[in-house]
Amino acid sequence: MLIFALDDKPLLLQGLKRCILEAEPSAEVLGFKRAAEVLELMEKEKLKPDVAFLDIEMPGMSGLELAKRMKENSPDTNIVFVTGYSQYAVEAMSMRTSGYLVKPVSAEDIRRELDNLRYPIRTEWKKRIRIQCFGNFDVFLDGKPIHFKRSKVKELFAYLVDRKGASCTAGEVMGILWEDAPNSISMQSNLRNLIHDLKNLLKDAGVEEVLIRGRGTIAINRAAVDCDYYDFLDNKPYAVNLYRGEYMSQYSWSEMTTASLGRNAIN
């Protein structure tokens, strides 16, 4: 689900985006401080958001005017106005918008609006598996979080994602998952069990093509997943805007990639 959030006040915009992601963790959320930026991106990238949460009182073009312009190019976009003033309610609802929220809004308010959209969301993602690397690492299947029974299985999958499809040897993976612990028969057995659990998890979900097994190696099939990290590397605007300096925050070994992403963001 692609969601736009508009507010000219940075702190309020940050809060709105946080509430949206809390209500819909699998959403792709782009934030804007000016109405003109929304139209520019829609025209340049041919984007049609599923939902747009728009502040009404904006410098220059108002949220009401923006909604009219957006509807010309994307009539099925659900418009939800978010404002501190209730006097706009009649005009806003006369535009056949999806909803109207009075600030301050909460994640519960956002969830309620998403559950009652005027226009149904047809397709959320091209692939069944979506991987979130920015912030904490998480994996979604058909929009719902995947439950990993063991944290090390999830960390194994995270490292394969970090390697961007490159084949990883058992020794390399053990060095990451157990740091400087000596290679032992017990550790090799643990790794085999982790790989077995990951393979079965993906197989049971019907997405076994995500994992590539070689002779003594393992890798992720990059083409079989949607991933914010990979889209960032491909310079896709939503991913570039989404990155806020945090990458797989729960894993210390991710720091090298975080530094690399920081350099790319500056450039």
Secondary structure, DSSP 8 states (H G I E B T S, - for coil): -EEEEE-SSHHHHHHHHHHHHHH-TT-EEEEESSHHHHHHHHHHH----SEEEEESS-SSS-HHHHHHHHHHH-TT-EEEEEES-GGGHHHHHTTT-SEEEESS--HHHHHHHHTT-SS----S-SSSEEEE-BSS-EEEETTEE---SSHHHHHHHHHHHHTTT--EEHHHHHHHHSTT----HHHHHHHHHHHHHHHHHHHHTT-GGGEEEETTEEEE-GGGEEEHHHHHHTT-HHHHHH--S-BSTT-GGGHHHHHHHHHHHH-
